[in-house]
Amino acid sequence: PFEVAAFSTVCAWPWFFAAQLLRRCWREREARRRQRVACGGSSVALPEEMLPGLLVEFLGDRQRVPWLFIRALSGFGGLSFTYLALSSLDLGDATALFMTCPLYAAVLGACLLREPFLAHDALGLAIGIGGAILIARPGFLFGGSSLDLAGVAFALTAAISTAFVFISLRKLGPHGTLPTNFLVVSHHKCLHGAWLSLAGLWLSGQRFVWPSGLRLWGLLASL
């Protein structure tokens, strides 16, 4: 999985940058067109004239970069620890533990974003988690073998990491205090995902294998 993440990042980065460049060119062209109509003539900025400002906008400013990194790190952690949990636990047990994610997201939202957490929110959260447990029917509640502690730790870490994904997206979303274009958020997820994937390969002791064949390269490019 670390190799797939690394190669999909390399393939996706140029597309994100090109989309952001086209978006900025279109916005600049429209602004200049309105200025021409109002002032009686003006030139349209060329793409190369916008590149310095585009890089700052695309990479994020000092306020947004920490939250963009949290989004990338938590997303990578959520997927990685979910994979590890599913390799150690039954599907029902891993799902039940992962479904505690809304609880962590609600608590973190109240602590970090100062969002209200009222009694009816707690009731709805309890009903939702209870329903997920009844559907998953984990063995440690409905009878079965004892759980692997490492798998439990992986599943809970995945739930907490995913909760941070929701918190960071709320902060960077259109209704947050640091609204950020979704292309910038996606770019940072892929940018940090590349080196995190390589670090994951090294820490897990896996060997890096270069993709071979047009079919595999096509699948990676489609990601």
Phi, psi and omega in degrees: 000330180292323179294318179299316180297318181295313182289323177296328177295313181299321180288327186276332187303312180299326180293318178297317182294317180295319179297319179292322178296315179296321179297316181291320178299316180296317179296319179292320180297317179295321178296317179293325178297316178294326179291323177298316180297322183281324189249354176087037174125133178193153180272155179264133183295139178279155180304321182293336177286341184262352188300316179302312178294327179295319180297318178296316180293323185284323181276341179095153178269183186294330180286324186272331185304315179300319180288326175295322177292320177299318178300315181292314183294317181291322177296317177296317179295320179299314180291317184294314183287333173295318177300315180293323179294319181290339176277350182245339185235162170293158183300317181295317179295315180296320180295317181298319179290322180293330182289000171282359180305315179302328178298312179294321180296319180294317180293316179293324177297321178291324184278316187267326184253359180058037178272146183291145176227095188264178184297318181291333174294316179296320179295313179297323179295318179295319179295319180295315179294320178298319177296320178296322179293319179295325179287316182287329181049064182295148183294331183286348176253326185253019178096132181155185182287158178292152185275150174287125185296324178296319177296321177298316179297319178298315182295317180292323176295322176297320179295316180293319179298317179294326176299321177293331174300312180298320181295314181293321178292325175296319180294321184265356183286175183298337179255009179271180180279345178231067182300131185225142178299140185296334178294323178293318179297315180295322180298315181294325177300316180285321182299310179284333178297331181295305183286331175294324178293319178295320176296322178296322176299316183292316182291326181276354179076014179280153180264134180287127181242123180286131181298147179227142177095145181294327182296314181293318178296323178294320178295319179293320179294327181289341179291000000 
